[in-house]
């Protein structure tokens, strides 16, 4: 009998602002008692929901259970910046790109995930506020940032990818601020309100009991008994012959990929809702999103709709192998967010941040997923390397296909990836990773 005691449960610092600004919802119940199922998915983020949806497509008569440790959209899925990116986006590179052939393959896989998500949005009646195929912009504030964009544009040209360079006048018309010198627009990305999207998909999957979804049901123990796995939660258990582990970095908490996953936090702040006078002073368009030309720079989004007109600032990365950060850290990082906000939007003097939070990323040294059959009937769809929306969706879809014996070109590509590389010993990894990130943020200059 194979027995796994889960070493730690998820803890996420600060409120999940994207979820907090939405209207209240009827939660799915916690698990109470013992049930049997054909399939169990652990985790209701992008990977878990994609896995559950793909399983429902492949096995419409089977019983599928999803266990989520927290409320849906309170974990990392409700804490990202809402970019579902199709193109190469390597956070450890100078300009996001890498080998042209490899980047073409990864772009095709990311687009498969975006198409799957678009189909889910249509099936469950989600609005454009939750999901829209709008493209995105790499924003540059300096000559160095413009050079990064020019380098990336050359890489996209080699890939055969469409793109458009924007000048300072176009950026000002879009944003209302003269902070940016230019931008690089690419049309293939989707923009989402992440909490609205995952809540909508979760509710759509559970409609009519197609899938049994339980919230606030953390798995504390997982063991193999005969031909089935039994997952225990504080108030119940699920027995299923096949299990998909969709917990990103917490795969290590289940005993897998030890010392091969880098646990990184990134941080964001969201303003209070702007007044009508403040939106007039700002000008620009009501909805847009920028990733920074320098990967260590500041991501900015403006949203309007449910919860009002707001601006989101995201920057700073820290490597935290404990997978926890303190409230004091959130407060210190918030000072950097305030500085970035004031520099970009001086016309909004007096607008404060209403929410500050941190979100967990999982990276591997060699930029590969933690994917595949890790034990008999137990499959991992983890380690999304900073693109949790697209790569998480892809991993969930393909884990469901792998567990079902459905072979595809996309699955074969995923299976050809190497295993995550081993990390240096601690404290060398901690010191080295954080030093590299601090140096990168310093070098980013006004892009930060």
C-alpha positions as a Python dict, from the first residue, in 0.01 Angstrom:
ca = {
    (1, 'X'): (0, 0, 0),
    (2, 'X'): (138, 338, -106),
    (3, 'X'): (56, 610, 152),
    (4, 'X'): (119, 984, 119),
    (5, 'X'): (80, 1229, 403),
    (6, 'X'): (50, 1581, 264),
    (7, 'X'): (323, 1785, 433),
    (8, 'X'): (165, 2132, 403),
    (9, 'X'): (-157, 2292, 287),
    (10, 'X'): (-192, 2604, 73),
    (11, 'X'): (-157, 2946, 238),
    (12, 'X'): (-200, 3256, 25),
    (13, 'X'): (-110, 3601, 158),
    (14, 'X'): (-358, 3885, 140),
    (15, 'X'): (-706, 3886, -15),
    (16, 'X'): (-776, 3751, -363),
    (17, 'X'): (-884, 4091, -494),
    (18, 'X'): (-1028, 3967, -823),
    (19, 'X'): (-1266, 3751, -621),
    (20, 'X'): (-1335, 4017, -358),
    (21, 'X'): (-1472, 4267, -612),
    (22, 'X'): (-1726, 4018, -749),
    (23, 'X'): (-2075, 3967, -615),
    (24, 'X'): (-2127, 3697, -354),
    (25, 'X'): (-2181, 3345, -481),
    (26, 'X'): (-2331, 3025, -344),
    (27, 'X'): (-2028, 2813, -247),
    (28, 'X'): (-1996, 2447, -330),
    (29, 'X'): (-2014, 2236, -14),
    (30, 'X'): (-1717, 2082, 166),
    (31, 'X'): (-1685, 1706, 140),
    (32, 'X'): (-1882, 1526, 410),
    (33, 'X'): (-1857, 1148, 430),
    (34, 'X'): (-1709, 881, 207),
    (35, 'X'): (-1786, 864, -165),
    (36, 'X'): (-1667, 659, -461),
    (37, 'X'): (-1586, 795, -805),
    (38, 'X'): (-1428, 693, -1132),
    (39, 'X'): (-1202, 998, -1136),
    (40, 'X'): (-1064, 1237, -878),
    (41, 'X'): (-908, 1574, -958),
    (42, 'X'): (-723, 1747, -673),
    (43, 'X'): (-726, 2123, -724),
    (44, 'X'): (-981, 2355, -886),
    (45, 'X'): (-749, 2605, -1049),
    (46, 'X'): (-687, 2631, -1423),
    (47, 'X'): (-526, 2287, -1445),
    (48, 'X'): (-782, 2108, -1230),
    (49, 'X'): (-1087, 2260, -1400),
    (50, 'X'): (-942, 2188, -1745),
    (51, 'X'): (-873, 1828, -1642),
    (52, 'X'): (-1225, 1786, -1509),
    (53, 'X'): (-1380, 1933, -1823),
    (54, 'X'): (-1170, 1715, -2053),
    (55, 'X'): (-1255, 1406, -1849),
    (56, 'X'): (-1625, 1492, -1876),
    (57, 'X'): (-1588, 1514, -2254),
    (58, 'X'): (-1406, 1182, -2275),
    (59, 'X'): (-1613, 993, -2015),
    (60, 'X'): (-1963, 1146, -2003),
    (61, 'X'): (-2107, 856, -1799),
    (62, 'X'): (-1831, 849, -1535),
    (63, 'X'): (-1840, 1003, -1189),
    (64, 'X'): (-1583, 1282, -1159),
    (65, 'X'): (-1499, 1450, -830),
    (66, 'X'): (-1298, 1772, -783),
    (67, 'X'): (-1156, 1864, -443),
    (68, 'X'): (-1043, 2223, -381),
    (69, 'X'): (-849, 2305, -65),
    (70, 'X'): (-990, 2658, -43),
    (71, 'X'): (-1286, 2839, -198),
    (72, 'X'): (-1273, 2847, -576),
    (73, 'X'): (-1077, 3157, -696),
    (74, 'X'): (-922, 3224, -355),
    (75, 'X'): (-598, 3047, -445),
    (76, 'X'): (-346, 3127, -721),
    (77, 'X'): (-608, 3099, -997),
    (78, 'X'): (-778, 3409, -857),
    (79, 'X'): (-454, 3596, -790),
    (80, 'X'): (-281, 3619, -1129),
    (81, 'X'): (-293, 3924, -1356),
    (82, 'X'): (-532, 3771, -1608),
    (83, 'X'): (-309, 3733, -1915),
    (84, 'X'): (-363, 3407, -2105),
    (85, 'X'): (-54, 3434, -2325),
    (86, 'X'): (4, 3232, -2639),
    (87, 'X'): (358, 3340, -2731),
    (88, 'X'): (689, 3253, -2560),
    (89, 'X'): (705, 3419, -2220),
    (90, 'X'): (1015, 3292, -2040),
    (91, 'X'): (1047, 3500, -1723),
    (92, 'X'): (1417, 3412, -1691),
    (93, 'X'): (1511, 3548, -2035),
    (94, 'X'): (1604, 3901, -2140),
    (95, 'X'): (1318, 3937, -2389),
    (96, 'X'): (1087, 3635, -2324),
    (97, 'X'): (1210, 3440, -2629),
    (98, 'X'): (1426, 3132, -2679),
    (99, 'X'): (1492, 2875, -2950),
    (100, 'X'): (1267, 2955, -3250),
    (101, 'X'): (1163, 2595, -3321),
    (102, 'X'): (1088, 2523, -2955),
    (103, 'X'): (897, 2848, -2919),
    (104, 'X'): (681, 2763, -3220),
    (105, 'X'): (591, 2430, -3062),
    (106, 'X'): (508, 2590, -2727),
    (107, 'X'): (304, 2863, -2892),
    (108, 'X'): (92, 2602, -3069),
    (109, 'X'): (33, 2425, -2736),
    (110, 'X'): (-59, 2750, -2560),
    (111, 'X'): (-308, 2830, -2837),
    (112, 'X'): (-465, 2488, -2793),
    (113, 'X'): (-525, 2580, -2428),
    (114, 'X'): (-664, 2923, -2516),
    (115, 'X'): (-905, 2766, -2766),
    (116, 'X'): (-1015, 2516, -2500),
    (117, 'X'): (-1078, 2805, -2259),
    (118, 'X'): (-1267, 3005, -2521),
    (119, 'X'): (-1489, 2704, -2583),
    (120, 'X'): (-1552, 2671, -2208),
    (121, 'X'): (-1644, 3041, -2188),
    (122, 'X'): (-1898, 2993, -2467),
    (123, 'X'): (-2037, 2671, -2319),
    (124, 'X'): (-2092, 2824, -1975),
    (125, 'X'): (-2219, 3161, -2096),
    (126, 'X'): (-1931, 3373, -1966),
    (127, 'X'): (-1916, 3737, -2069),
    (128, 'X'): (-1630, 3923, -2238),
    (129, 'X'): (-1540, 4063, -1897),
    (130, 'X'): (-1451, 3708, -1789),
    (131, 'X'): (-1275, 3606, -2112),
    (132, 'X'): (-1193, 3794, -2432),
    (133, 'X'): (-944, 3721, -2709),
    (134, 'X'): (-799, 4072, -2725),
    (135, 'X'): (-423, 4038, -2764),
    (136, 'X'): (-177, 4209, -2532),
    (137, 'X'): (95, 4474, -2527),
    (138, 'X'): (455, 4463, -2407),
    (139, 'X'): (501, 4817, -2273),
    (140, 'X'): (837, 4997, -2276),
    (141, 'X'): (923, 5309, -2074),
    (142, 'X'): (1293, 5344, -2164),
    (143, 'X'): (1534, 5308, -2453),
    (144, 'X'): (1642, 4980, -2297),
    (145, 'X'): (1281, 4862, -2290),
    (146, 'X'): (1236, 4967, -2652),
    (147, 'X'): (1545, 4762, -2737),
    (148, 'X'): (1395, 4462, -2555),
    (149, 'X'): (1079, 4501, -2763),
    (150, 'X'): (1278, 4535, -3085),
    (151, 'X'): (1467, 4215, -2999),
    (152, 'X'): (1143, 4034, -2921),
    (153, 'X'): (985, 4164, -3244),
    (154, 'X'): (1279, 4021, -3440),
    (155, 'X'): (1224, 3688, -3265),
    (156, 'X'): (853, 3699, -3353),
    (157, 'X'): (941, 3778, -3714),
    (158, 'X'): (1163, 3468, -3722),
    (159, 'X'): (872, 3268, -3581),
    (160, 'X'): (639, 3409, -3848),
    (161, 'X'): (416, 3572, -3585),
    (162, 'X'): (214, 3892, -3651),
    (163, 'X'): (292, 4193, -3432),
    (164, 'X'): (269, 4571, -3434),
    (165, 'X'): (495, 4835, -3281),
    (166, 'X'): (311, 5120, -3105),
    (167, 'X'): (463, 5465, -3051),
    (168, 'X'): (437, 5696, -2750),
    (169, 'X'): (133, 5880, -2891),
    (170, 'X'): (-60, 5556, -2933),
    (171, 'X'): (35, 5441, -2584),
    (172, 'X'): (-78, 5773, -2436),
    (173, 'X'): (-412, 5752, -2618),
    (174, 'X'): (-465, 5404, -2476),
    (175, 'X'): (-356, 5467, -2118),
    (176, 'X'): (-393, 5838, -2050),
    (177, 'X'): (-34, 5857, -1925),
    (178, 'X'): (282, 5970, -2105),
    (179, 'X'): (499, 5724, -1906),
    (180, 'X'): (549, 5482, -2193),
    (181, 'X'): (777, 5533, -2494),
    (182, 'X'): (620, 5255, -2697),
    (183, 'X'): (472, 4909, -2703),
    (184, 'X'): (467, 4581, -2891),
    (185, 'X'): (118, 4447, -2965),
    (186, 'X'): (56, 4079, -3039),
    (187, 'X'): (-298, 3959, -3120),
    (188, 'X'): (-313, 3603, -2989),
    (189, 'X'): (-348, 3644, -2612),
    (190, 'X'): (-673, 3639, -2417),
    (191, 'X'): (-748, 3868, -2123),
    (192, 'X'): (-953, 3732, -1836),
    (193, 'X'): (-1099, 3841, -1506),
    (194, 'X'): (-940, 3536, -1344),
    (195, 'X'): (-1181, 3492, -1052),
    (196, 'X'): (-1485, 3545, -1273),
    (197, 'X'): (-1351, 3295, -1523),
    (198, 'X'): (-1265, 3013, -1282),
    (199, 'X'): (-1587, 3065, -1084),
    (200, 'X'): (-1786, 3049, -1407),
    (201, 'X'): (-1611, 2735, -1528),
    (202, 'X'): (-1640, 2565, -1188),
    (203, 'X'): (-2012, 2643, -1166),
    (204, 'X'): (-2065, 2535, -1526),
    (205, 'X'): (-1895, 2201, -1467),
    (206, 'X'): (-2098, 2134, -1154),
    (207, 'X'): (-2430, 2230, -1314),
    (208, 'X'): (-2666, 1935, -1311),
    (209, 'X'): (-2414, 1735, -1106),
    (210, 'X'): (-2206, 1663, -1416),
    (211, 'X'): (-1909, 1693, -1186),
    (212, 'X'): (-1910, 1683, -805),
    (213, 'X'): (-1705, 1980, -682),
    (214, 'X'): (-1623, 2029, -315),
    (215, 'X'): (-1467, 2347, -177),
    (216, 'X'): (-1273, 2389, 147),
    (217, 'X'): (-1184, 2022, 118),
    (218, 'X'): (-803, 1998, 142),
    (219, 'X'): (-653, 1656, 85),
    (220, 'X'): (-445, 1560, 388),
    (221, 'X'): (-368, 1199, 300),
    (222, 'X'): (-359, 1001, -23),
    (223, 'X'): (-308, 628, -30),
    (224, 'X'): (-332, 344, -275),
    (225, 'X'): (-556, 58, -163),
    (226, 'X'): (-576, -226, -411),
    (227, 'X'): (-674, -79, -749),
    (228, 'X'): (-799, 254, -613),
    (229, 'X'): (-665, 568, -450),
    (230, 'X'): (-830, 705, -138),
    (231, 'X'): (-800, 1076, -67),
    (232, 'X'): (-885, 1191, 284),
    (233, 'X'): (-1001, 1539, 380),
    (234, 'X'): (-1083, 1671, 729),
    (235, 'X'): (-1445, 1556, 700),
    (236, 'X'): (-1457, 1288, 433),
    (237, 'X'): (-1285, 1075, 172),
    (238, 'X'): (-1299, 996, -197),
    (239, 'X'): (-1204, 662, -350),
    (240, 'X'): (-1119, 663, -723),
    (241, 'X'): (-920, 440, -954),
    (242, 'X'): (-743, 735, -1118),
    (243, 'X'): (-634, 1070, -974),
    (244, 'X'): (-505, 1389, -1137),
    (245, 'X'): (-291, 1606, -914),
    (246, 'X'): (-345, 1968, -1025),
    (247, 'X'): (-182, 2154, -737),
    (248, 'X'): (110, 2326, -914),
    (249, 'X'): (400, 2372, -667),
    (250, 'X'): (221, 2174, -398),
    (251, 'X'): (310, 1859, -590),
    (252, 'X'): (613, 1870, -364),
    (253, 'X'): (384, 1871, -58),
    (254, 'X'): (250, 1538, -189),
    (255, 'X'): (606, 1402, -201),
    (256, 'X'): (674, 1442, -574),
    (257, 'X'): (949, 1635, -757),
    (258, 'X'): (1139, 1699, -434),
    (259, 'X'): (1405, 1970, -469),
    (260, 'X'): (1308, 2020, -833),
    (261, 'X'): (1046, 2294, -804),
    (262, 'X'): (1115, 2663, -741),
    (263, 'X'): (844, 2824, -528),
    (264, 'X'): (819, 3190, -621),
    (265, 'X'): (579, 3458, -508),
    (266, 'X'): (481, 3757, -715),
    (267, 'X'): (280, 4047, -574),
    (268, 'X'): (5, 4284, -679),
    (269, 'X'): (-204, 4575, -557),
    (270, 'X'): (-543, 4696, -682),
    (271, 'X'): (-679, 5047, -639),
    (272, 'X'): (-1014, 5133, -499),
    (273, 'X'): (-1278, 5204, -763),
    (274, 'X'): (-1204, 5533, -939),
    (275, 'X'): (-1461, 5811, -927),
    (276, 'X'): (-1613, 5958, -1243),
    (277, 'X'): (-1394, 6267, -1203),
    (278, 'X'): (-1081, 6052, -1166),
    (279, 'X'): (-1159, 5853, -1479),
    (280, 'X'): (-1203, 6181, -1670),
    (281, 'X'): (-869, 6308, -1543),
    (282, 'X'): (-701, 5983, -1642),
    (283, 'X'): (-853, 5954, -1988),
    (284, 'X'): (-752, 5666, -2211),
    (285, 'X'): (-942, 5345, -2270),
    (286, 'X'): (-1132, 5165, -1991),
    (287, 'X'): (-975, 4820, -2040),
    (288, 'X'): (-616, 4734, -2125),
    (289, 'X'): (-326, 4527, -2000),
    (290, 'X'): (52, 4564, -2028),
    (291, 'X'): (324, 4315, -1958),
    (292, 'X'): (664, 4485, -1915),
    (293, 'X'): (922, 4488, -2195),
    (294, 'X'): (1175, 4379, -1931),
    (295, 'X'): (1053, 4052, -1771),
    (296, 'X'): (1145, 4189, -1425),
    (297, 'X'): (945, 4509, -1475),
    (298, 'X'): (592, 4610, -1374),
    (299, 'X'): (273, 4462, -1516),
    (300, 'X'): (-22, 4704, -1531),
    (301, 'X'): (-390, 4650, -1602),
    (302, 'X'): (-688, 4880, -1612),
    (303, 'X'): (-1028, 4719, -1575),
    (304, 'X'): (-1386, 4846, -1576),
    (305, 'X'): (-1705, 4657, -1510),
    (306, 'X'): (-1798, 4452, -1205),
    (307, 'X'): (-1634, 4621, -907),
    (308, 'X'): (-1580, 4952, -1086),
    (309, 'X'): (-1294, 5115, -1277),
    (310, 'X'): (-961, 5012, -1120),
    (311, 'X'): (-589, 4982, -1187),
    (312, 'X'): (-376, 4682, -1092),
    (313, 'X'): (0, 4700, -1040),
    (314, 'X'): (213, 4385, -1023),
    (315, 'X'): (585, 4364, -962),
    (316, 'X'): (848, 4200, -741),
    (317, 'X'): (939, 3832, -727),
    (318, 'X'): (1072, 3640, -427),
    (319, 'X'): (1188, 3281, -398),
    (320, 'X'): (1030, 3123, -88),
    (321, 'X'): (1078, 2746, -56),
    (322, 'X'): (849, 2747, 250),
    (323, 'X'): (563, 2850, 17),
    (324, 'X'): (462, 3115, 270),
    (325, 'X'): (526, 3487, 309),
    (326, 'X'): (445, 3727, 592),
    (327, 'X'): (203, 4018, 611),
    (328, 'X'): (508, 4240, 667),
    (329, 'X'): (644, 4130, 327),
    (330, 'X'): (315, 4224, 161),
    (331, 'X'): (334, 4568, 322),
    (332, 'X'): (695, 4626, 212),
    (333, 'X'): (625, 4521, -144),
    (334, 'X'): (320, 4748, -139),
    (335, 'X'): (553, 5046, -111),
    (336, 'X'): (706, 4947, -445),
    (337, 'X'): (361, 4918, -598),
    (338, 'X'): (269, 5264, -473),
    (339, 'X'): (587, 5409, -626),
    (340, 'X'): (520, 5239, -961),
    (341, 'X'): (160, 5363, -957),
    (342, 'X'): (249, 5724, -873),
    (343, 'X'): (518, 5734, -1142),
    (344, 'X'): (275, 5618, -1409),
    (345, 'X'): (-40, 5799, -1298),
    (346, 'X'): (45, 6133, -1135),
    (347, 'X'): (-298, 6265, -1233),
    (348, 'X'): (-449, 6015, -983),
    (349, 'X'): (-287, 6164, -674),
    (350, 'X'): (-498, 6061, -376),
    (351, 'X'): (-606, 5725, -521),
    (352, 'X'): (-505, 5451, -278),
    (353, 'X'): (-475, 5077, -306),
    (354, 'X'): (-770, 4885, -164),
    (355, 'X'): (-620, 4537, -195),
    (356, 'X'): (-269, 4393, -174),
    (357, 'X'): (-183, 4026, -216),
    (358, 'X'): (71, 3766, -315),
    (359, 'X'): (36, 3477, -557),
    (360, 'X'): (235, 3156, -583),
    (361, 'X'): (425, 3059, -898),
    (362, 'X'): (604, 2732, -962),
    (363, 'X'): (911, 2732, -1186),
    (364, 'X'): (1165, 2470, -1285),
    (365, 'X'): (1529, 2548, -1359),
    (366, 'X'): (1497, 2408, -1711),
    (367, 'X'): (1153, 2565, -1781),
    (368, 'X'): (961, 2236, -1808),
    (369, 'X'): (642, 2113, -1640),
    (370, 'X'): (607, 1855, -1365),
    (371, 'X'): (385, 1631, -1574),
    (372, 'X'): (302, 1267, -1627),
    (373, 'X'): (214, 948, -1442),
    (374, 'X'): (400, 969, -1111),
    (375, 'X'): (253, 650, -960),
    (376, 'X'): (6, 384, -1071),
    (377, 'X'): (-310, 571, -1169),
    (378, 'X'): (-177, 902, -1030),
    (379, 'X'): (-101, 1182, -1277),
    (380, 'X'): (63, 1522, -1224),
    (381, 'X'): (-37, 1839, -1410),
    (382, 'X'): (190, 2081, -1224),
    (383, 'X'): (464, 2348, -1249),
    (384, 'X'): (338, 2604, -1500),
    (385, 'X'): (654, 2821, -1511),
    (386, 'X'): (479, 3154, -1469),
    (387, 'X'): (203, 3100, -1728),
    (388, 'X'): (-55, 2933, -1507),
    (389, 'X'): (-357, 3037, -1712),
    (390, 'X'): (-246, 2887, -2043),
    (391, 'X'): (5, 2623, -1936),
    (392, 'X'): (-211, 2513, -1643),
    (393, 'X'): (-507, 2467, -1875),
    (394, 'X'): (-290, 2274, -2119),
    (395, 'X'): (-145, 2049, -1849),
    (396, 'X'): (-491, 1967, -1714),
    (397, 'X'): (-630, 1885, -2058),
    (398, 'X'): (-338, 1663, -2148),
    (399, 'X'): (-322, 1488, -1810),
    (400, 'X'): (-686, 1388, -1862),
    (401, 'X'): (-598, 1251, -2206),
    (402, 'X'): (-292, 1066, -2074),
    (403, 'X'): (-495, 906, -1795),
    (404, 'X'): (-762, 809, -2050),
    (405, 'X'): (-518, 653, -2296),
    (406, 'X'): (-599, 917, -2560),
    (407, 'X'): (-288, 990, -2766),
    (408, 'X'): (-241, 1320, -2951),
    (409, 'X'): (44, 1518, -3103),
    (410, 'X'): (12, 1771, -2820),
    (411, 'X'): (37, 1500, -2555),
    (412, 'X'): (338, 1346, -2726),
    (413, 'X'): (509, 1686, -2727),
    (414, 'X'): (441, 1726, -2357),
    (415, 'X'): (574, 1379, -2281),
    (416, 'X'): (894, 1456, -2469),
    (417, 'X'): (981, 1730, -2220),
    (418, 'X'): (1263, 1653, -1979),
    (419, 'X'): (1200, 1612, -1608),
    (420, 'X'): (1242, 1923, -1391),
    (421, 'X'): (1611, 1973, -1313),
    (422, 'X'): (1738, 1935, -958),
    (423, 'X'): (1790, 2256, -760),
    (424, 'X'): (2112, 2353, -583),
    (425, 'X'): (2114, 2279, -209),
    (426, 'X'): (1978, 2531, 41),
    (427, 'X'): (2064, 2797, 139),
    (428, 'X'): (2251, 2840, -191),
    (429, 'X'): (1931, 2820, -396),
    (430, 'X'): (1755, 3075, -172),
    (431, 'X'): (2045, 3320, -174),
    (432, 'X'): (2119, 3279, -543),
    (433, 'X'): (1762, 3297, -673),
    (434, 'X'): (1670, 3604, -469),
    (435, 'X'): (1996, 3780, -557),
    (436, 'X'): (1935, 3722, -928),
    (437, 'X'): (1578, 3853, -902),
    (438, 'X'): (1683, 4163, -703),
    (439, 'X'): (1955, 4240, -958),
    (440, 'X'): (1708, 4195, -1243),
    (441, 'X'): (1462, 4435, -1080),
    (442, 'X'): (1739, 4690, -1025),
    (443, 'X'): (1851, 4666, -1388),
    (444, 'X'): (1492, 4709, -1508),
    (445, 'X'): (1510, 5077, -1409),
    (446, 'X'): (1196, 5269, -1513),
    (447, 'X'): (1049, 4949, -1653),
    (448, 'X'): (1008, 4853, -1286),
}
